[in-house]
Amino acid sequence: MADEERDGVALSSLDSPLGDGLEVTKRDLVDHFDAAADRLVPLLAGRPLSVKRVRPGQPPFMQRNVSKGAPEWVRTVPVWSEGSHREIHQVLCDDRRTLLWLGNQRAVELHVPFLRAGSPEPTGLVLDLDPPEGADFPVVVAAARLVRRALEDAGLGGAVKTSGSKGLHVVVPVQGSPVEDVAAATRALAARTAALDPELATTAYLLEDRGGRVFIDSTRSGQGTIVAAYSPRIRPGLPVSFPVAWDDLDAVRPGDFTVATAAGLLGDRDPWAEALPLPQRLPGALVAEGHTIPVARVQAMHEGKRRKRAREAEGTGD
């Protein structure tokens, strides 16, 4: 039986715990989605959605295929899944009621690609800054400022938001480039960032090679996904990925932004829309440079295999 109805969506079990150890109710999630809907939906609309869901008594799980029994008004788009080798149907969250339905499904994290459904041209790129274990947030802020310098040196601008976890995302709206060139430009920007301060930042994909430095992850651009601004993350208190002005980075901490505080901090504003520059064309030299840099995941896979063979050889005395 539904507890209440909003925008034609029957909402149930609103006052039950959202998930194990999250310290919030399902109502807290739905209320956050409702309060942020007019700012969140434009970031999701037209983009095949991947969601991370929770259920009490179960571990969180990522879901790309639409749930069985979804209302007929929930729009989807067919997408070929390389992982399962079949066509799946991903949700297009184009309106408030779909967002509320997702909240009722306990879909906490909302991940979107930079590609709109049916379009081959990415609308942006992201540098995902991942701090080393145990590092304080100012270390990530310092890395973000390096990214900003690298962008400015390339004639580009970007906006920054908390990841909703321990890191930061620097997002650069782009236009006029295919997936391969956007991914290449992202690799070049990551390499340029790390070169500005090799003691602070690294592009090393393998954890053992990072040496306590902030990882400048270039792999989420192109066909990858990014958690949307204003989306919660599955952690105690449900922190939210939240926009931060460049000048305010030193004054904030990721825990400042949660489903309990985000609506009050937003008010009637849309700080992410305000912060994002207009889409920019990528400099040819940046793209060309990036095409000389190996794809991090592929390079790491080959290096991992090489190291495994070396260890096995040492173990056998060969």
C-alpha positions, 0 to 999 in steps of 0.5 A, spaced: 500 500 500 502 506 498 504 511 503 502 517 499 502 519 491 506 525 488 505 526 480 501 520 479 507 516 482 505 511 488 510 511 494 511 506 499 515 504 505 517 512 506 519 511 513 523 505 513 530 505 513 533 506 506 538 501 506 543 498 511 548 503 515 545 509 511 542 512 517 537 515 512 530 513 510 527 512 504 523 518 504 529 522 505 532 520 498 525 521 495 524 528 498 531 530 496 530 528 489 523 532 489 526 538 491 532 538 486 528 535 480 528 541 476 535 542 476 537 534 476 532 532 471 535 536 465 542 533 467 539 526 466 534 527 460 536 524 454 541 520 457 541 512 458 541 512 465 545 507 470 543 507 477 546 504 483 540 501 488 540 499 495 535 494 498 535 492 506 539 486 507 542 486 501 549 489 498 548 495 493 548 493 486 548 497 479 543 496 474 542 499 467 536 495 464 530 497 466 526 494 472 521 489 470 514 492 471 516 499 470 510 503 469 509 504 461 510 512 461 517 510 463 521 512 457 527 507 455 532 507 450 535 500 447 543 500 448 547 494 446 551 491 452 558 489 451 558 486 458 552 481 457 552 481 450 545 483 449 540 489 448 538 492 454 533 498 455 536 503 459 531 508 463 531 516 460 529 520 466 526 526 462 521 528 468 519 529 475 515 523 475 520 518 473 525 521 478 520 520 483 519 513 481 527 511 481 527 514 488 521 509 490 525 504 487 531 506 492 535 508 486 540 512 490 546 513 485 544 516 478 550 515 473 550 518 466 554 518 460 556 524 456 553 522 450 545 523 449 541 517 446 542 517 438 548 522 438 555 520 437 558 527 439 560 527 447 557 533 450 563 534 455 569 530 459 571 529 466 577 529 470 576 525 476 580 526 482 581 520 487 585 522 493 590 516 496 587 513 502 587 517 508 589 523 505 585 530 507 581 533 502 586 539 501 590 535 497 584 533 492 583 541 492 590 542 490 590 537 485 583 540 482 587 547 482 592 543 477 587 541 473 584 548 472 591 551 470 592 545 465 585 547 462 587 555 462 593 553 459 589 549 453 584 555 453 579 551 456 574 552 462 571 547 467 567 547 473 568 543 479 563 539 484 564 534 489 564 527 487 559 525 493 565 521 496 572 523 497 574 526 491 572 532 486 570 532 478 572 537 474 567 537 468 569 541 461 563 542 456 565 540 449 562 540 442 564 538 435 569 532 437 567 525 436 568 520 442 575 518 440 578 525 440 574 527 447 577 521 450 584 523 447 584 530 450 582 528 456 588 523 457 592 529 455 589 534 460 590 528 465 598 528 463 599 535 463 596 536 470 600 531 473 606 534 469 605 540 473 606 537 480 609 530 479 609 529 487 602 531 488 598 528 482 599 522 478 596 518 472 598 511 474 592 507 473 595 501 478 594 503 485 601 500 487 604 505 482 601 512 485 605 513 491 600 516 495 599 521 490 592 524 487 590 520 481 588 524 475 583 519 472 582 520 465 577 514 463 570 516 465 570 521 458 568 518 452 563 512 453 564 512 460 559 515 465 559 520 471 555 521 477 550 527 476 551 533 480 545 533 485 546 525 485 546 522 492 552 516 493 551 510 497 554 512 504 552 513 511 548 520 511 547 520 503 552 525 501 551 528 495 555 530 489 555 538 489 557 544 485 563 548 488 565 555 486 573 555 485 574 560 490 570 556 495 574 550 495 578 551 501 572 552 505 568 546 504 568 539 505 565 533 502 560 532 508 557 538 507 553 536 502 548 531 504 540 529 502 539 533 509 542 539 507 542 540 499 535 543 498 537 548 503 543 550 500 540 550 493 534 554 495 532 557 488 539 557 485 542 552 480 549 553 481 551 547 477 548 550 471 551 557 473 558 554 473 559 550 467 562 554 461 558 554 454 561 548 450 568 549 447 571 546 441 577 542 443 584 545 441 587 540 435 594 540 439 591 537 445 587 532 441 593 530 437 597 529 444 592 525 447 592 520 441 600 519 443 598 517 450 595 509 451 589 508 454 590 508 461 585 501 462 589 498 457 596 500 459 594 497 466 591 491 463 598 489 459 602 491 465 599 487 470 599 481 466 607 483 465 608 483 472 604 477 473 608 473 468 615 476 472 612 474 479 611 467 476 618 466 473 621 468 479 617 463 483 619 458 478 626 460 478 626 461 470 
